[in-house]
Amino acid sequence: MDYDVIIIGGGVTGTASAWYLARYDLRVLLLEKGSDFCEGTSKANSGIVHAGYDPLPHTLKAQLNVRGNALIRELHDMLGLDFVQNGAMVVAFNEKEVKELEHLRAQGIYNGVTGQEILTRDEVLRREPNLSHDIAAALYLPTSGIICPFSLNYAFAENAMTNGMRPVFGAEATAIERIGGGYRVESSKGTFTARAVINAAGVYADRVNDMVAERHFTITARRGEYMLLDKTERGFISSTIFQMPTEAGKGVLVTSTAHGNILIGPDSKDIEDKENTSTDAEGLDYVMRLARKSAPGVNTRKVITSFAGLRAHPDGNDFIIEMPVPGFVNAAGIESPGLTASPAIGEMVGTMVAEYLGARRKERYIEERKAIVKASQLPLDERKRLIAKDPLYGRIVCRCEEISEGEIVEAIRRGATTLDGVKRRVRAGMGRCQAGFCTPRVMEILSRELGIPMEEIRKNDEGSEVLV
Ligand SMILES: Cc1cc2nc3c(=O)[nH]c(=O)nc-3n(C[C@H](O)[C@H](O)[C@H](O)COP(=O)(O)OP(=O)(O)OC[C@H]3O[C@@H](n4cnc5c(N)ncnc54)[C@H](O)[C@@H]3O)c2cc1C
């Protein structure tokens, strides 16, 4: 066998599984059809580290949400995550909803959520003066947080790579055959064999399951649209504000992001096309209307971009984590709270696979992953020392986010090969001008560092070249 484990999918589920497996003496290969990690749902979501009040008790969602929340709070220094424990509120607008808050609180206690409190209207407005005066009460969730989803995905991936995991990009798994002692996986980048396979293919996990298992399940793409506001709005809201959850999800939220923007959304719409991440006027209008219900003064003239993500909604409504055939593990139907749950999913899937393979712990396992230094956030004397050591950290390329050439070069050293790869690792192009100013300069740096002509620099996947 070429490998012990092949993971299909480089989103947060696949990379968290690789991160957990990295502590075992196993040869791990990750196949990702996109050009980088974090190309699917993991790149477009609310970025909330949910407390765990809303998944139904006894579900995998409930168990892994609460465990994942605790793990992210525990791991954030060691893995260099962009995470802030800002707390959340579920707001109620009438007596019926106030009663439902009690139910959510009881469910939270049952799921193992700690520190929950019901706040009166006055307490809510004292903490968040920009919320609606129509709010009657709120459930406060102090363990809730906000995370940069990219930072979580890359932290898992980089730590796994430091410990030996090999990723292959542009490698779509197209067929899987059971062979003596394992599996043969055909991909657009060649054929690979392994003793075990993990299906972490997001909205395509039903198709990958069908390549191996007899029991079928369906994953429906459920689109959620968002609007992101400029950092000029920083401080408008400091915690995450949810409305009452419905069948379709946790509803429209208003939140600060881990980097100080304000985010509003998502709506919820089942769609046929598993690649359709477009936004439309109807969806964005709905998001604006509901966001204003919680926070009437939210300034939608300050929107710098809109985007959509696709929830991988399974027919059974719970995560599907199972080994339907020996050595083949599904980590499927990982919709919300999948980002929060990811380290716990990695732990569960990794343990399942390691036990199946009878794997031994590695003698030399590196636990830590250091984030790329954010030069503009260093105290002045430290920043001066860094620039004296490497003048590239003194050359600002992205003016909106104040990202230096040194950070961009480091992102490329860690594996970025495209404009999106740089943007998601260090935020060059994430600011108010949405890459209008820094794109040509980032392209020149990519061209120089990768030793390829400017015409070959892409935004992301093949066919997205910027110059002709
Ligand atoms: C609107 C929205 C809001 C959300 N908000 C939150 C939130 O606030 N908090 C939270 O905890 N969770 C949230 N989630 C859920 C969270 O984003 C997901 O659970 C998580 O990102 C799923 O990660 P994944 O790795 O399973 O899937 P993906 O990130 O989609 O990764 C799957 C990967 O597999 C690759 N792939 C697919 N098929 C193949 C193949 N055949 N061969 C090779 N590669 C393949 C894809 O290219 C993709 O990169 C939200 C989701 C959405 C859509």
The ligand as an ORCA input file, in Angstrom:
! r2SCAN-3c Opt
* xyz 0 1
  C     -23.929     29.489      5.775
  C     -23.119     28.657      6.711
  C     -22.845     29.100      8.002
  C     -22.137     28.321      8.888
  N     -21.791     28.824     10.095
  C     -21.097     28.071     10.964
  C     -20.701     28.597     12.204
  O     -20.890     29.764     12.484
  N     -20.100     27.783     13.083
  C     -19.872     26.471     12.820
  O     -19.391     25.766     13.692
  N     -20.169     25.959     11.605
  C     -20.749     26.727     10.677
  N     -21.057     26.250      9.450
  C     -20.682     24.884      9.122
  C     -19.221     24.730      8.717
  O     -18.837     25.741      7.834
  C     -19.055     23.356      8.067
  O     -19.548     22.391      8.948
  C     -17.628     23.000      7.739
  O     -16.962     24.037      7.072
  C     -17.614     21.747      6.889
  O     -16.293     21.415      6.568
  P     -15.984     20.180      5.641
  O     -14.515     20.008      5.629
  O     -16.815     19.024      6.060
  O     -16.523     20.578      4.206
  P     -15.800     21.549      3.051
  O     -15.177     22.686      3.733
  O     -16.832     21.764      2.057
  O     -14.658     20.607      2.559
  C     -14.881     19.537      1.667
  C     -13.733     19.530      0.682
  O     -13.789     18.348     -0.096
  C     -13.369     18.657     -1.400
  N     -13.896     17.599     -2.267
  C     -15.187     17.332     -2.562
  N     -15.280     16.246     -3.354
  C     -14.010     15.824     -3.566
  C     -13.441     14.740     -4.302
  N     -14.208     13.865     -4.983
  N     -12.093     14.593     -4.310
  C     -11.293     15.460     -3.643
  N     -11.792     16.514     -2.918
  C     -13.122     16.677     -2.878
  C     -13.963     20.034     -1.662
  O     -13.273     20.723     -2.691
  C     -13.795     20.693     -0.300
  O     -12.607     21.440     -0.196
  C     -21.718     27.031      8.507
  C     -21.954     26.592      7.200
  C     -22.618     27.418      6.298
  C     -22.792     26.989      4.891
*
